[in-house]
């Protein structure tokens, strides 16, 4: 494992990581400039409204960033800093990267974080992480225009269906992710429930609903809803886990 970590934290990978993240930062800056120019050209948002957007986006980014940070710390110890920076900075799904790294290690006959994790296993992990993440990027490249055209047609023929899909899709995605995080199952008769994760999910979801409703009267609660919900979920999950241990 020592040899693998030496390469994983080497200067070459750090250089590649910096180049890739620099591309992402430049893209974000270009998109921001384009949106600001578009807003000013068509007078979409006032200066005050833009200030609210900036503040809300900054606040709501805190919660997800904290969650990713804690998972990324573990990933750094397993595959090194540069690979973690490249993957989290581009894809942003720390959980997926850990699963992909683990699958790659097992494919090479090794285990993450153990002496069996050789340079060959590290290379396999990186390939699995990279190829696994390419699916999202390729799908976005190929399907974006097609989906955009389909949305335009549906918005004319059946706008209510667009709203229903827009509401149901994220709910279904997060519900599936939540269930998979809290429930481990191989067969219908062999189901294990992680009660600490389940408690965290329930509390976080409840806080999001309550704070969103309260935000109708106090806007700042809606702005902080993601961060508050995350902290509440993590706290309750930790306490439940301690009591179960």
N, C-alpha and C positions, 0 to 999 in steps of 0.2 A: 504493500500500500504506500510505503514511503516514496518509492520510485514514481508511482502514479501521481501522487500529490506534488512531487517536485515538478513534473511536467505540467500538471494542471494549473499550477501557480507560477509558471515560467513567464519570462518576458515576452515571448512570441505570442502566447495566448492573450496576455494583457494588451498588447498592441492591437491584435485583431478585435478584442472586445471594445477598446476605445474607438476604433474606426466604425464599428457597427453601431454603437450607441450614439456616436456623433451624427451618423446618417439619420437616426431616429429623431434626435434633437432638432436637426436642420429641417426635417419634414414637418415636425410639430410647429416650428417657427413659421414656416411657409404657409401652412394651413391657417394658422392664427392671423397672419397678415392678410391672407385672401379673405377670410371671414370678416375682418374689420373693414377692409376696403369695400366688400360687398354691402355690409351694413351701412356704411357711410354713403355709398352711392345711391342706395334705394331708401335711405332713411328708415331702417328697420328698427334699430334700437337707439334710444337716447343715451347720452353719457351716463346718466344716473342708472338706467337699466343695465348698461354694460357693467357698471360697478357692482350691481347686485349679482350679475352672472359670474363675475370674477370671484366675488366673495363666496358664493354658493359652491362653485366648482372647487375652490381651494379647501373649503371646510369639508365637503363630501369626499375629497380625495384622501383625507387623513385616515379615516377608518379602514378602507381597503389597503392603504399603504402600510399601516401598522400590521395588519394580518399577513400581508406578503412578506414584510420584514422578518417576522418571527420564523416563518417557514424558510425564508431564504437563508437565514443564519444556519439552519440545519443543513441546507443544500450546499452551502459553502464548505462545510466540514467534510462533505461527501465527494463533491466533484470540483472543488476549488472556486476561487473568487471570479476569475475571468469567465468561465463557462456559465456560472450563475448570473453574472451581470449581462452576458449576451442573451441568455434565454429569458430571464425575468424582464429585462429591459425591452425586449421585442414582443414576446408573447404575453407576459404578465400573469401567467397561471403557475404559481409556485407548486401547487398540489400536483398538477399534471407533470411538471418537470421531475418531481421526486418519484412519481410512479414510473415515468419513462426511464429514469436513471436506474431504478431498481430492476425493471424488466431487462434492460440492457446488461446489467451486471449478472443477473441470473442466466441470461442467454449465454454468457461467457463462463458460466460455472462458478460465479463468485457472489459475494454478498457485500452490499454497501457498508462502509465503515469498519471492515474487518481486514485482516492481513491477506485474505484471499483476493482482495480487490487490486488486481494487478494493472499494469499499463494497458494490457489487452482488454481487460474488463472496462477500464475507463474509456477507451476508444469506442467500445461497443455502446456504452451508455450515451456518449455524445452523439453517436449516429442515430440511436433510437430517439433521443430528444429532438434532434434536428429534423429527421424525417417525419416524426409524429407531428411536429408543429407546422410542417410545410403544408399539411392538408388544409388547415385554416387559410393560409395565405393563398394557395392555389384556388380554393373555392371562392374566396373573395375576388380574386382577379378574374375568374371565368364567369361567375354567376352574378356579379353586381349589376351589370347593365341589363341582363335578362330579368332579374328580380325587380329592377327599377321600372322596366317597361310593364311587367305584370302588375305592379302596384298602381301605375298610372291608369291602366285599363280597369282594374278593380275599383279604384277610387271613383270612377265615373259610373260604373254599372252597379256597384254595391259598396258604398263607403262604410256602412256599418260592419261589413265583414272585415274590412281593413282594421277597424278599431278593435274588433273582437280578437283578431289574430295578434295584433300588437299587444293586447293585454294578456292573452292566454299564453303566448309563447314564453315570455320571461318567467311567468308563474310556473309553467310546466318544467322549464329548465332548472330553476332554483329548487323546485320541489324534488326533482329527480336527484340533483346533487345532494340535497339535504338528507334524503332517505338513504342514499348510498353511503353517506358519511356516518350516519347513526346506526344503520342496520347492516350486518354482515350475514350473507346467506349463501350457502352452497346448494342446498336443496330446501324444499318447502318445510321439511321436518327438522332442518338444522339451521335455525335462525338465531343470531346473537345480536342483542341490542346494546349499543354503547349509550348508557343512560346519561352520562355527562355530556356527550355530543348532542343527544336528543334534547336535553334540558337547555343547552345553549341555543339550539335552533329555535325552540319554542319561544324562549324569552326574547331572542333577537327579533323574530318575526312579529311578536306581540308589540314590542317597543316601536318597531317601524310603523305598524298600523296606527297605534295610539298617537305617536308623535306627528305622523302625517295628518291625522285628523285635527290634532291640536294646532298644527301649523296654519290652519285656515284662519285662526284668530291671532296667532303669534307666529309670524313668518320665520323668526330665528329658530324656532323648534324644528321646522321642516328642514332648514339648512343644516342643522346639527344632527338630524335624525339618524343618518348612517353611522356617524361616530359614536353617538350615545348607544345605539342598538348593539354595535359591535362590542363596546366596553361592557355593557350589561350581559350580553351573551357569554363573553369570555369569563367574566367574573362568576356567573352562576354555574357555568360548565366546570370551572376550576373547583368551586366549592362542592359541587355534587361529586366530582371525581375524588376529592379528598375524603369525603364522607364514605364513599364506596370502598376506598382503599383501606 
